[in-house]
Every structure is written in C-alpha cells, then in structure tokens.
Amino acid sequence: MSNYLFQLCIQIRIGVMTFSDDAQRKFALDEYRTRNDAVTAVRAIPYRMGRTNTADAIRFARTNMFSPGNIYHWVVTLI
C-alpha cells in the first residue's frame, strides 16, 4: 500500500483505518499534509491478526472516518 500511496498526487487527503476483530483509526483524513509523512505513517502500521469483521469496519468508517467533525474542509478561492 505504501508504494501505491507514494505514487499518488500530493493534492489528496489520506485517512487510514485497520480492522480485524475491531476497527481502529490509524490517522484521520487531515492528519498528514505531505506525501512522505503519509507514506511513513502507513509503513509504521503493524499487521493485525484476527477475524475479518467487515460490517463493523464499514460502520466504523462511516461514523468515525467520514463524519463531518473528522473531515478537514479546505477553503478554496475561485478565480
């Protein structure tokens, strides 16, 4: 994943969560501003053992990763 992330454009926001028996947010969408910082953070995430609890992971993503309080809103000036 970190190799793919490094090739992405730097004008995007990356948030990462992991899940197995439960879901955990590793970092929010507005936590890292540079590609190198995001790649370093992804590489530091350990592999998690356990079951694949997809339903809880989707619920966690919806309520914790994409809720309005967790998304930084960019202010863009139109020219």
C-alpha positions, 0 to 999 in steps of 0.5 A: 500500500505504501508504494501505491500511496507514494505514487499518488498526487500530493493534492489528496487527503489520506485517512487510514483505518485497520480492522480485524476483530475491531476497527481502529483509526490509524490517522484521520483524513487531515492528519498528514499534509505531505506525501512522505509523512503519509507514506511513513505513517502507513509503513509504521502500521503493524499487521493485525491478526484476527477475524475479518469483521467487515460490517463493523469496519464499514460502520466504523468508517462511516461514523468515525472516518467520514463524519463531518467533525473528522473531515478537514474542509479546505477553503478554496478561492475561485478565480 
